Each structure stands twice: as C-alpha cells, then as structure tokens.
Amino acid sequence: MRGFGPWLAVLATVLLLSALRLRALAAAVSLAWLAWCVWTWVRPRRHGQD
C-alpha cells in the first residue's frame, strides 16, 4: 500500500485544484506527473542497478 502514496497525493492535489476552479494548474500537475512516470518507465537503466 505504501507504493500508492505518491499517486494518492497527486490525485488529491488535482482534485483539490479542480474544486478550487484552478483547472489549468490541475492539468499542469497531471501532465507533469504523467511525464515523470513515463520518464521513469522508459529511461534506460544504468549498469549495476537491479
């Protein structure tokens, strides 16, 4: 369950920003989180990291 902490925090942040009618900022946070997730998934692993 610990692995879901960052996901839940970002989700709560986006929902809060959306509720405060800061939808542009909520979209920016969502896109930044998506870009970070994709980057960590596709970046090549360095030798010695398992």
C-alpha positions as a Markdown table, in Angstrom:
| # | Residue | x | y | z |
|---|---|---|---|---|
| 1 | Met | 0.0 | 0.0 | 0.0 |
| 2 | Arg | 3.0 | 2.3 | 0.5 |
| 3 | Gly | 3.6 | 2.5 | -3.2 |
| 4 | Phe | 0.3 | 4.2 | -3.7 |
| 5 | Gly | 1.1 | 7.2 | -1.5 |
| 6 | Pro | 2.5 | 9.5 | -4.3 |
| 7 | Trp | -0.3 | 8.5 | -6.6 |
| 8 | Leu | -2.9 | 9.3 | -4.0 |
| 9 | Ala | -1.2 | 12.6 | -3.1 |
| 10 | Val | -1.2 | 13.7 | -6.8 |
| 11 | Leu | -4.8 | 12.6 | -7.2 |
| 12 | Ala | -5.8 | 14.6 | -4.1 |
| 13 | Thr | -3.9 | 17.6 | -5.3 |
| 14 | Val | -5.5 | 17.5 | -8.7 |
| 15 | Leu | -9.0 | 17.1 | -7.2 |
| 16 | Leu | -8.4 | 20.0 | -4.8 |
| 17 | Leu | -7.1 | 22.3 | -7.5 |
| 18 | Ser | -10.1 | 21.3 | -9.7 |
| 19 | Ala | -12.5 | 22.0 | -6.9 |
| 20 | Leu | -10.9 | 25.4 | -6.4 |
| 21 | Arg | -11.5 | 26.1 | -10.1 |
| 22 | Leu | -7.8 | 26.1 | -10.8 |
| 23 | Arg | -8.3 | 23.6 | -13.6 |
| 24 | Ala | -5.3 | 24.9 | -15.7 |
| 25 | Leu | -3.0 | 24.3 | -12.8 |
| 26 | Ala | -4.6 | 20.9 | -12.1 |
| 27 | Ala | -4.0 | 20.0 | -15.7 |
| 28 | Ala | -0.4 | 21.1 | -15.5 |
| 29 | Val | 0.2 | 19.0 | -12.4 |
| 30 | Ser | -1.4 | 16.0 | -14.1 |
| 31 | Leu | 0.7 | 16.4 | -17.2 |
| 32 | Ala | 3.9 | 16.8 | -15.2 |
| 33 | Trp | 3.1 | 13.7 | -13.1 |
| 34 | Leu | 2.4 | 11.7 | -16.3 |
| 35 | Ala | 5.7 | 12.9 | -17.9 |
| 36 | Trp | 7.6 | 11.9 | -14.8 |
| 37 | Cys | 6.0 | 8.5 | -14.7 |
| 38 | Val | 6.8 | 7.9 | -18.4 |
| 39 | Trp | 10.3 | 9.2 | -18.0 |
| 40 | Thr | 11.0 | 6.8 | -15.1 |
| 41 | Trp | 9.5 | 3.9 | -17.0 |
| 42 | Val | 11.3 | 4.4 | -20.4 |
| 43 | Arg | 14.6 | 5.8 | -19.3 |
| 44 | Pro | 17.5 | 3.3 | -19.7 |
| 45 | Arg | 18.7 | 1.7 | -16.5 |
| 46 | Arg | 22.3 | 2.2 | -15.6 |
| 47 | His | 24.6 | -0.8 | -15.3 |
| 48 | Gly | 24.6 | -2.1 | -11.8 |
| 49 | Gln | 21.0 | -1.2 | -11.0 |
| 50 | Asp | 18.7 | -4.1 | -10.5 |
